[in-house]
Amino acid sequence: SRDSQARLSFCSVQSSQGQAIWALLENTVPSVGATVDTMIYIRKGKAFVRSEAFFQIVKLLPMPWCWLKVFGLVPLSIRDWLYRKVAHHRYRFFGRSSHCLVPTQKERARFIDA
């Protein structure tokens, strides 16, 4: 795991908790939009979406991952455009697995509403 200190928790948008969070964000954060195909990071009650979420998360990761935060200086419109391109082509870039990863008990504990 890149997050060796387990500072991040996860929530599936399909879970009941995820649906409640999504409904709240959809009405209060215009940039979330109507689709669920993006990453959302919530810290201290503030929601970050797309590239902003990515850069908030990499700040928490150890080296060399935290070095990616330097790209946060790129204008938001360009970062979000690139985020969408990478998300759209993620299987081409990173491959696709024929099976789902089964989380360990320790990993499962990091999921909200698992």
C-alpha positions as CSV (number, residue, x, y, z in Angstrom):
1,S,0.0,0.0,0.0
2,R,1.3,3.5,-0.8
3,D,-0.5,4.7,2.3
4,S,1.6,2.8,4.8
5,Q,0.3,4.9,7.7
6,A,-3.3,4.1,6.8
7,R,-4.4,7.7,6.9
8,L,-7.0,7.3,4.2
9,S,-10.4,5.5,4.3
10,F,-12.4,4.4,1.4
11,C,-16.1,4.4,0.5
12,S,-17.8,2.8,-2.4
13,V,-20.4,5.1,-4.0
14,Q,-22.7,2.1,-4.3
15,S,-22.8,1.6,-0.5
16,S,-25.5,3.2,1.6
17,Q,-23.0,5.5,3.2
18,G,-21.6,6.4,-0.2
19,Q,-25.0,7.1,-1.6
20,A,-25.7,9.5,1.4
21,I,-22.4,11.3,0.9
22,W,-23.0,11.5,-2.9
23,A,-26.5,13.0,-2.4
24,L,-25.1,15.6,0.0
25,L,-22.2,16.5,-2.3
26,E,-24.3,16.6,-5.5
27,N,-26.4,19.3,-3.9
28,T,-23.6,21.3,-2.3
29,V,-20.6,21.0,-4.5
30,P,-21.4,22.0,-8.1
31,S,-18.1,20.5,-9.5
32,V,-19.1,17.0,-8.5
33,G,-21.7,16.9,-11.3
34,A,-24.3,14.2,-12.0
35,T,-21.9,11.3,-12.8
36,V,-20.2,9.1,-10.3
37,D,-17.1,8.4,-12.4
38,T,-14.7,10.5,-10.5
39,M,-12.6,10.5,-7.4
40,I,-13.8,12.6,-4.4
41,Y,-11.6,13.2,-1.4
42,I,-13.2,14.7,1.7
43,R,-11.0,16.3,4.4
44,K,-12.4,18.2,7.4
45,G,-15.8,18.6,5.7
46,K,-14.4,20.0,2.4
47,A,-14.8,18.0,-0.8
48,F,-12.1,17.9,-3.4
49,V,-12.8,16.3,-6.8
50,R,-10.8,15.0,-9.8
51,S,-7.3,16.4,-9.9
52,E,-7.7,18.4,-6.7
53,A,-8.6,15.2,-4.9
54,F,-5.5,13.5,-6.4
55,F,-3.2,16.2,-5.3
56,Q,-4.6,16.4,-1.8
57,I,-4.0,12.6,-1.5
58,V,-0.5,12.6,-2.9
59,K,0.5,15.2,-0.3
60,L,-0.2,12.5,2.3
61,L,1.9,9.8,0.7
62,P,5.6,9.0,1.3
63,M,8.4,9.8,-1.2
64,P,8.5,9.5,-4.1
65,W,4.7,9.8,-4.5
66,C,4.5,13.1,-2.6
67,W,6.7,14.7,-5.3
68,L,3.8,14.5,-7.7
69,K,2.3,17.5,-5.8
70,V,4.5,19.8,-7.8
71,F,2.1,19.2,-10.8
72,G,-0.6,20.9,-8.6
73,L,0.9,24.2,-9.9
74,V,-0.6,23.5,-13.3
75,P,-3.8,25.4,-13.9
76,L,-6.9,23.5,-12.7
77,S,-8.6,23.3,-16.1
78,I,-5.5,21.6,-17.6
79,R,-5.1,19.2,-14.6
80,D,-8.8,18.2,-14.8
81,W,-8.6,17.7,-18.5
82,L,-5.6,15.4,-18.0
83,Y,-7.3,13.7,-15.1
84,R,-10.3,12.9,-17.3
85,K,-8.0,11.6,-20.1
86,V,-6.1,9.3,-17.8
87,A,-9.3,8.1,-16.2
88,H,-10.9,7.4,-19.6
89,H,-7.8,5.4,-20.8
90,R,-6.8,3.9,-17.4
91,Y,-7.1,0.3,-18.6
92,R,-5.0,1.0,-21.6
93,F,-2.3,2.6,-19.4
94,F,-2.4,0.4,-16.3
95,G,-4.0,-2.8,-17.6
96,R,-7.1,-4.7,-16.6
97,S,-7.4,-7.6,-14.2
98,S,-9.7,-10.6,-14.9
99,H,-10.5,-10.8,-11.2
100,C,-11.2,-8.5,-8.4
101,L,-8.7,-8.0,-5.5
102,V,-10.1,-9.4,-2.3
103,P,-9.0,-7.1,0.5
104,T,-7.3,-8.4,3.6
105,Q,-9.0,-7.9,7.0
106,K,-6.7,-4.9,7.6
107,E,-7.6,-3.4,4.2
108,R,-11.3,-4.1,4.8
109,A,-11.2,-2.1,8.1
110,R,-10.3,1.0,6.1
111,F,-13.6,0.9,4.1
112,I,-16.5,2.9,5.4
113,D,-19.8,1.0,5.3
114,A,-18.1,-2.2,3.9
